[in-house]
Amino acid sequence: AAENWLRHAEDVDPGNAKIHFLLAKTLLAKDEHELAREEIEIAIRLQPNQIEFQQLKQKIEN
């Protein structure tokens, strides 16, 4: 349910880094590491100075 809501939010506002971050967290919780990595990379590209984004990327990659 959370993933569906976030996908809809992403469609409405694709430039919102926080949505991509939350989607990455949701996907990671489902062990969908590759999809989570794609989403966190988008979030980082949109807001490169967000420490929590960098931390999640490290968690996904480890």
N, C-alpha and C positions, 0 to 999 in steps of 0.2 A: 504494500500500500504506500509506504513512504517513497519507494523508488518511483512509482507511477506519478505521485504528486510532484516529485522533484523533476521528473522528465517533462511534465506539463509546464512547470515553472521555467524550466530551461528553454522550452519552445517560446514562451512568452517573453522572456528576458535573457537571451543567450549571452549577453555581456556581463551578467551578474556573477562575479567570481565566487561569492558565498554559496550560490546554488551549486556550482560545480564542485566546491569543497564538500558540501553536505552530501552530494551524490557520490563522491569518491568515498566518503566515510561509510555510507550505506552499502556500497558495492564491496568494500573491504570486509565489512561484517558478514557478507554473503560469500566470502572467499573468491570473489571475482576480481582478482588482482590486476589483470591486464586492463579491464574496463576502468577500475579504480585509478590506475596509473594514468590512463588517458584523461580522465576528468580532472585529476589533481594538476596535471601539466597545463590544462586549459586555465584552471584557476590561477596558477602561478604566472602564466603568461599575462593574464589580466591584471593581477596585483602581485608583482614580484617581491614586494617587501613584507608580505604577511608571514610572520614567523610560524604561525600554526599551519599554514599551507606547506611550508618546508618540512615541518615536523611530520606531517601526515605522509608526505612523499617518502621520507626516510623510513617510516613504519611500513609503507607498502612495499618498498624495495628490500626490506630485510625479512 
